[in-house]
Every structure is written in structure tokens, then in C-alpha cells.
Amino acid sequence: AEALKSPLVRVKCLYLDTGLNVAGAEALVNALCVNTTVEELRFSGRFQNGCMAALSLGLSSNATIKKLTFYCGLNADDACVLASALRSNKTLEKLHLCNYKSIGDEGAIALADTLLQHNKTLKQVRFEFCGIGNNGAVAVGRMLAVNTTLEVLNLENNHSIGNKGLIAIAQGLSHSALVEGLS
């Protein structure tokens, strides 16, 4: 993390394929507050409890990260903390959450409400294998009806979305002129 603080380091993509503890998350946030070149962050591995809270402090004010991907064990609480951070983030364009069956409806509702009311920069959202059901899909449908920036939404492999959720998404799409892709 210290190397990212150097003006000589011009890293655009940072892929962390290891577990992350709170101290590591805090060090990364401190480095990202100084670094102006990292545009993409991708995490895999396990997060220790409290890591998302530490990361969210940096994500809420970071001015360079455009793509954020998580392939690690996030839960509904982590998704709610992430949603809170995205309320004030002004640069993130792509958010990819994959294989978090424990995010569920609670996390999907928090993220959809953030996209609905606050975040005005996200163009692509991918919630794959997130355990989203009807209630989360209804929140996504509400978001689709009023969001003015989203171009791509991927809800692939959220098998708990039933008719009620699909109808809500279809109704949201009928009011959205921007979404170009849905899977």
C-alpha cells in the first residue's frame, strides 16, 4: 500500500487476490487517498469483519476509481456499508458483485436505493449469484424507473427472483430509456 503513495507509481488496475484484514484495508484506503492513478480495484479472497467499513471511507471520497469488483465473501451488512459509501462517490462507473449469495434482498435493496436516490455516475451494475429474491428485484425495478445513468444491469443467476420481481423489473425498464443491456 505504501508504494501506491509514490508519485512515480502509475498503477491503473489493482487486483488483490488475497484475504484482507482491517489493517490492510485501512492502509489501502490511506494510499488511495494520495494515489491519483488507480482506476480499477478488484478484490477476491476473504474479507475480515470490518474491512468493508474501512474501505468505504476511501470509496466515498475517492476521485479516480471507475470500476470496483468484489469476488469475495460479502454479506448483506457489507452491501449496506458499500451502498452508504456509493452515496457520495462521484466517479465510480462500474460495480461488479459476484458470488455473494449472502447479500440477498437486504443488500440489494440498500444498493438499489442508493442508485435510485444518490449515485449519479454508475453506468454498469452486475449482481451475479447474489441471492437476490423478489423484494430485492422490486427495489431494482423502482431504481430502473428513475435512474438516469445506468446502461447495463446484470442479475444473472439470482434464482430466487420470481414473477413478482420480474414484473417489477419489467415495469422499471418500461420507464427507462437508458438501460441498453439486461441479463
Salt bridges, closest charged atoms under 4 A:
GLU2 OE2 - LYS5 NZ 3.30
GLU39 OE2 - LYS12 NZ 3.41
GLU40 OE2 - LYS67 NZ 3.88
ASP113 OD1 - ARG142 NH2 3.66
GLU128 OE2 - HIS96 NE2 3.23
GLU128 OE2 - ARG126 NH2 2.79
